[in-house]
Amino acid sequence: METRILIVDDSAVVRRMLAGALEATEDIRVSGTAANGRIALQKVQADPPDLIILDVDMPEMDGLQTLEELGRSHPSIPVIMFSVLTERGAQATLQALFRGAQDYVTKPAGAANSAEAIRRVREELIPKIRALVHRQGKAGRTAQKRSRCPSSRPGEFEVVLIASSTGGPAALGKLLGRIKSPLPVPILIVQHMPELFTAYLAQQLRSQTGLNIHEAVDGEEIAPEKILLAPGGRHMKIAVKSGRRIIRLDDSPPLNSCRPSADALFLSAANAWKSKVLAIVLTGMGRDGLEGSRRIHHDGGRILAQDESSSVVWGMPGYVVEAGLTGDIADPVGLGDTLRQHFLSLRSRP
């Protein structure tokens, strides 16, 4: 069955490039193109596509305005933002992800020729289209399970790890927003994103939750109440130096095609904290975090996972659940409540 795509971009060159990249794929068809949001909304009204690829900067009606209108008129159609890898593009894309866009792809920069640009777009865009359209077909089929408080032993957990990818920014906002006040342990987060984007993600999460969230710095000491986000394009690992646990950022090869990688963080954290790790795997494509979750589980730590019905893509959490590594499954709000209640219960014990 064909997936019908509407391309919305003010550049005719970009529209042609995207159309050429997608129509070379057997199960994907470009059902229409639009040069701005107003035209796009008219076309969606007349012939709703299965998915929309939406530029950020456009005349008359830009991507954010268009996204808001789509959220009111056609909320079930998934949207992938198509943005430039600049500070302005990163900031606008993050706003779009918090306002309902499911994912994003950055426009190819530095490609030697059009063929190289098309290849890059195809490699990144097509798997996301298939994952999102497949997810729409399964929406609502999975019954939600509420997670229970993960531990009854005082001081069991000394660190919280969070991994997320597609749909992660919005899920992180909901989860962290339930914490209300800093936890007595550090929280370390890996969100699959390139450089520039994570700085704005930290900023947006700070504004939304009131918590002190910032990008991690190499050599930074890890301490209670800190919430550190892996910088885009770099692995975040844990090292122990003179009895202190510190952040190590590196540019070693991607793991599971990801940098930063959840497995890089999870495995190094398991070495540093052994059984004292509580890890949460949120929405995302692929299986990054699975091997690290296996190690944490083996060492006596605990894994929580986002449920399928609230996930944009139930890849990362789904693999963890299917591997039998957790029975604690909930939506991001439920996961955030679990964290808050657990650490509040520790504070109330004599």
N, C-alpha and C positions, 0 to 999 in steps of 0.2 A: 504493500500500500504506500502510495506516494505521500510525502510530507510537503505541504504547500507553504512557501515562504514569501512574505512581503518584505522587500528591502526599502528602507527609508534613509536617504542620504542626499544632501544638497549637491554633491559632486557627481556629475554624470560619469566621470572616469571611475569613481569608486563603485557606483551602481553597476557599471559594466563588468568591472573586475569581480565583484561579488557574485553577480549572476553567472559569469563564466566559471567561477570556482565551484559553485553549487550545482549547476546544471550538468556538470560532468559526472555527477554522482547519480547512480541509477534510481535511488529511492527518494530523491529530493527534487522538487520542481519550484522554480520561481514563478509565483502566481501573479506578481505585480511589483512595480517599483513606484516610489514617490519622492519628490524633491524636498518636501517639508512635511511638518506634522499635520497641517490642515488637509492636504491632499491625502495623506495616509489615513486619517480618520474617515474620510469619505469612502476610500477604497475598502477599509475594514467593515464599514457599515453595509456596503453593497455586496461584499464577498469576503467574509471572515477567513483569514488564513489560519494555518495550524501554529505558526510561530512568526514573530516579527523581529527583524534585525534593525535596530534603531540608532541612528547617529545622535551624538550629543549636541553639537553646535550646528544649528540650521536657522535660516531666516524665517520670518513670519511666526512660526511656532517651533520652538526648539525641542530637544529630546525629553527634557524634564516635564515641560508642559504637556507634551503629547502623552507621556507615560501616565500622568495624572488623569487625563481624559480617558485613556484606555482602561485605567483602573476602575472608573465609574461605568463605562459602557460595555467593556469586554474583559472583565477581570480574569477570565479563565485562559486567555491567550498568553502563552509565555513570551517574554521579551528578552532578547540579548542586546545589550548596549554595545555599540561599535565606536570606540573612542581612541583619541590620540594619546600616546604615552608622554604626556606633559603634566605639569602641576595642575593646570586648569582642567585638563581632561581627566586626571585622577580624581580631583575634587568633585567634579560633576558626576562622574561615574559612581563614586561612593554614595552621593546623594540619591542617585537612581536606584542603587541596590537597596537602600533603606526605604525607598518609596515604592518598591514592588517589582523592579526588574529582577529576573531570576539569575542572570549571569552577564558576563561582558567578555569582549575580545578586543585587544588593542590593535589598532591599524598598523600594518607592517611598516617599520622604519628601517632604513639602511639596506633594503633589498637591492640586489645588483640589477635586477630587471623585473619586468612584469610577471614572468613565469615563476621567479623566486617568490614574489609577493603572493601570488595565487597559491603556491605550494604551502607557504606558511599559514595562510588563512584557512585553507582546507584542513590542515593538520590540527589546528586548534578549534575551528568552528564546527566542523561536521560531527565530531563526537559529542559536543555539547548540544547540538540540535537533536541528535538521536536520543540522548539521555533525557532531555526535557520533554520531548514529545512522548516518549515511552512513559515517563512519569505521569503526564497528564492522563494517559490512558488507564493508569492504575490508581488515580487519585481516589482517596476515600475507601479503598478496599481493605486496608489493614486496620484492625481494631487497635485502639491506643491502650497501652498499659501504663499505669502510673508507677514511677519508681518509688522504692521504699528508702528509708534512711539507711545509708550504706554501711554504717558501723555502729556498734554499741560499746566499743572499747575506747576509753579516753585516750586522746593523743595518737590514735592509730595513723592518721594522715598528717604528713608534714609539708606536702606540696600538692597543688591541684594543677593538672595539665589539661589543656583543651586543644583539640584539633578540629579544623573545619575547612571547607572548600566551597563548592557551589552552593549558594544560599547562605553561606556562613555569616556575612556581616549582619544581616537581619537577625539570624539565630543568636549570635553573640550579644546583640543589643538586648534581646528579650531575656536571655539567661542572666547576663550580668546585671540587668536592671532589677532583678529580683533579690539581689544580694543586699542591697540597701546601704550597707556600711562595710568597710574593709574587713576581710577575714584575717584570722590570726596566723595564716600561712600564705606563702606566695602563690600567685596564679601565673602560669606560663602558657602563652597562647601561640599556636601556629595556625595562620590563615594563609592558604595558597594565594599569593598575590605578588606582582612584580614590585620593584623599587618605586618610590614615590607614592604608590597607592597605600601602603601600610601606614605611612605617617598620617595621612588623612583619615584612615580607619581609626587609628588611636585617638585622633582629635575628635572624631564623630562620636566614638564610644564614651569618651570623657564627658562630652557635652550632654549625651543622652542619659548617662547613668549617674553622673556626679562622682564617679570613682577615679582615682589617680592612675590612669592607664597610659603607658608610653612605650615607644619602641625600645627594645633592649640595646644596651651598649656593650661592646666587647670588654670583658674584664669586670663588669659590674657585679657587685656582690648581691646575692639573692637573699632577701629578707622577708619576714612576715609583713603582710599588708601590701606588698608590691604586686602590681599586675603588669607583666612585661609581655610585649608582642614581638614576635620575630620579625626583623626587618625584611622587606621584600627582596627576594633574590639571594638570601643568605641563610644557611643552616644555623639554627640556634641549638647549641649543645651545652651540657653541664659539665664542669670540671671541678675537682676538689683541690684547693691550694691552701696549704697550712691550716687544714681543718675547716676552711671556709668554702662554701659552694659558690661558684661564680659562673657568669655567662661566658661562653666562647662562641663567637660567630666565625664561620668559615665559608669558603667558596669551593669546597670539595664538590665532586660531581653530584648531580641530582639523584635522589632516591625515589623510586616509583615515578620517575619523570617529574619530580617536584623539588624545588628549592625556594623557600624552606620546606623541609619535610617533617611530617609528624613522627615518622619512625626515627629520624635523627634525634629529635627531642626525647621521645619516649624511651628509647634504648639507653641514652646517656643518663636520663633521670633515674631509670631503674638501677643503673650502676651506682648512682650517688645516694639514692634514698632507700633502695631495696624494697621492703614491703610497705613502706610509708607513703606510697604513691596512690593518689586517686586521679584517674584519667577519665575524660569525657570526650566521646567522639561524636561530632555533629555532622550535619548534612554535607555531602560532597561526593564527587565522582571518584571512581577508582578504589584502591584498597590501601592507600597510604595510612599508616597507623596500625595496620593489622599485626605486623610482626612485633612492633613495639608493645602492642596490647597483649600479645601472647607472652612476652617476657614479663610484663608487669603482673599478669595473672599468675604465671608460674612462680614468681617471687612472693606472692601473697598480697599484692596490691589489689585495687578494685577498679573496675571499668564500668562506666555508665554510657548509654548510647541514646541518641535521638531516635524517636519512633518514625516509622515509615510515613504515616499519614501527615506529619508536619514537615517532613524533609522535602526540599526541592528535588534532590536526588538521593535516594537511599542506597548509596554505594559504600562509602566508608563506614557508616554505622551498621549497614546491613551485613557486611562481611564479618564484623565483630560479633554481631548477634548470631549469625549463622554458624560461626566457629564455636559457639557455646561459651564465650568469654564473659558474658554478662546476662543477668536476668533483670537488670535495672534499666528500664526503658521508659522514656517519657518525652513530651514535647519540651522545647527550651525553657518555657516558664516552669514546668514541673521539675526540670533538672536544676534550675536556679533555686527553687524553693527547697529542694533536697539539700543543696549545699548550705543554704542559710540555716535551715533547721538543724542540720548536723552540728555545725560549729556553734550555734546558739546553745544547743544541748550540752556541749562540752563546757561552755562558759558557766552554765548554771549548776554544774556538778560541784559538790563540795570538795 
